[in-house]
Amino acid sequence: MYKIIHKQVIAQDIKKIDVAAALIARRALPGQFVMVTPAAEEHQIPMTIIDSDERRSTISLLVHEVGPATRRLGGLAIGENIYQVKGPLGQGSRLEKYGLVICVATGVGAAQILPVCRALKKKGNKVIGIIGAKSKKVLMLESQMRVVCDDLFITTNDGSYERKGFATGLLKELLEKYTVQRVYAIGNVEMMQAASRMTSSKNIPLRVTLNPYMIDGLGTCGSCRVKINGEFRLACTDGPEFDGHAVDYQDLTQRMNVLEPKVWHEPFHPTVPRRPGFAKLLKSLWVSTKR
């Protein structure tokens, strides 16, 4: 069992929890994740380790309450136990001293890019952060990102906070303004693909974190396979971070949409081929005996 030590509301339907997990805290690297099972017979949830404290033997996770399992996890109180936390899993991010680095994230991607920014800063890089959110109401981890970034820019789709627009628009401006050595991007597929186009034209290395559907996080099911340089790789064991210029974004989009609910706009009436009934069969047999 893994006890919840601290809990904090970050934004609408989003909570940060600190969990007692001594072994994971000692081994965790930026970019790695855990598979969390809130209660017995619940399915596992892949969650990025946004922080680890070896001294306190805790890891920090961000819970986005979007389904039954995440709502149950978010509903646990301080002092209650999580049934299972498995990890750390995946490969840690590639982090060195590069110079000027831009880290851009949208939505819950801010939770995943926070430990990357922190580690890049410790390596001696100048880090510019960009967070994109739909509105101020769902913006998360602003104060934490300001601590680990030299400069932080925020965009909201509806203009309710700071700059109105999309994170990609701001990324384009910064790439024109500065000589950037590397870019990290985490968020929706469209944003990462746009970042790939922008950085590719300027020969700037790009690292992206992919979040396809995962079942066990150990590479046994193959549900999280993604196409990198024309070959299939597993996000749970080979990633989740990959070369952003090598990702097949069309294939990734199809995989991300597999679990989307389908809406039928017209009634569906299945056609069943007509077969002779039992009475008709008996009649045909009776007629054949008369001949």
Secondary structure, 3 states (H helix, E strand, C coil): CEEEEEEEEEECCEEEEEEECHHHHHHCCCCCEEEEECCCCCCCEEEECCEEECCCCEEEEEEECCCHHHHHHHHCCCCCEECEEEEEECCCCCCCCCCEEEEEEECCHHHHHHHHHHHHHHCCCEEEEEEEECCHHHCCCHHHHHHHCCEEEEEECCCCCCEECCHHHHHHHHHHHCCCCEEEEECCHHHHHHHHHHHHHCCCCEEEECCCCCCCCCCCCCCCEEEECCEEEECCCCCCEEECCCECHHHHHHHHCCCCCCCCCCCCCCCCCCCCCHHHHHHHHHHHHHC
